[in-house]
Amino acid sequence: QVQDCIGRSLALFPRNAACWSMGANICRITETSIGCGLVGWYRRAAENARDVRRETLDVLERRNDMDESIKEWMELLILHQVVGVEYLDHDIHDGTCSNDIDGDDDEEQQDDCMGGTFSASSVEATARFMLAMLLSRDGHHQEALTNLQYIDVTHRLHPNVWTGGRTGRRQEQDGSLDATSISRSTTSTCSKAR
């Protein structure tokens, strides 16, 4: 039933990044196969999140004459719900950006603020992380690294760790697994992500 809802949602709005990510997560957790595979679903989620965020922010910045209710709709429905972007207010007390946690939007604070910015897409970050993990698992380490560079990650598991895991599973199945073969193939467990 959940997969039917996801299918209907994507039929209505094919660029719904959160829906692509949710669909991939559900299929991964339930081990259900999907049309273009998990990698394809996470890739669509990441690309749509990036593109929809950029296009929506472009419209918001270019259209000064836009009705405030339409701007609010774009921020709440498209940016927040579809791509996981939040508006970060400029905190007048310490010069940093923070969310308006209490939700009361003090007029005094708005008047004193120097403006704000929009966060990166949490949907894109999550989709790229999952995409990188799946790509690394399948031995596509360079493509995984490319996806990690979009998000704030400083280190990743070394490709030899992933290779050792695949080799270990094969050896375990045929009975030839021993500790020395794994330790030789995984001497370095971390490498710089950038």
Buried (B, 14 or more C-beta within 10 A) or exposed (E): EEEEEBEEBBEEEEBBBBBBBBBBBBBBEEEEEBEEEBBBBBBBBBBBBBBBBEEBBEBBEEEEEEEEEEEEEBBEEBBBBBBBBBBBBBBEEEEEBEEBEEEEEEEEBEEEBEEBEBBBBBBBBBBBBBBBBBBBEEEBBEBBBBBBEBBEBEEBBBBBBBBBBEBBEEBEEEEEBEEEBBEEBBEEEEBEBE
